[in-house]
Amino acid sequence: MKRPLVLVLFFLFSISSFSQQLNNMQRGQRGYSPMPKYNSSAYVSTLNIYKELDKILPKCKVEFSLDEFEMQILKGLLIKKMEGYNLIVDNEDYTRDVRLSKLKLNEFEYVKSLNSILSSTEVSRYIEMDFESDSKEKKKKRKKRKKS
């Protein structure tokens, strides 16, 4: 009779100690700091227009064999696109969804305006091009990663 009673009392006290979470800080205790809240949307920064132009224009000139007049038109289109991008990103009143839809619309208008100087096959090649980095820069980054 004593043994089952002792076991029942032991289980009752052990359950109450588990519910208090002895090793964790609780809300009412000193030193409690809540978990940080992370914003689900990715941080988007504005573009430096002229750095981007220095990346894009030489590759386009080589790829599509553009003359000087077409280069100036492309430069104007790129500046207009990037200024629109910066305006959309800088406006903090927009929600993430509104910002994404406006950015897609801006990109669509840019691609539509590209048809004035490029053919449809060239426009599709332009869309598939990677302007982010050169192969030399990629090799340097790989070497740095391997060393560290």
Secondary structure as UniProt FT lines:
FT   HELIX           2..19
FT   TURN            20..23
FT   TURN            27..28
FT   TURN            30..31
FT   HELIX           49..64
FT   HELIX           68..90
FT   TURN            92..93
FT   HELIX           96..114
FT   TURN            115..117
FT   HELIX           120..128
FT   HELIX           135..147
//
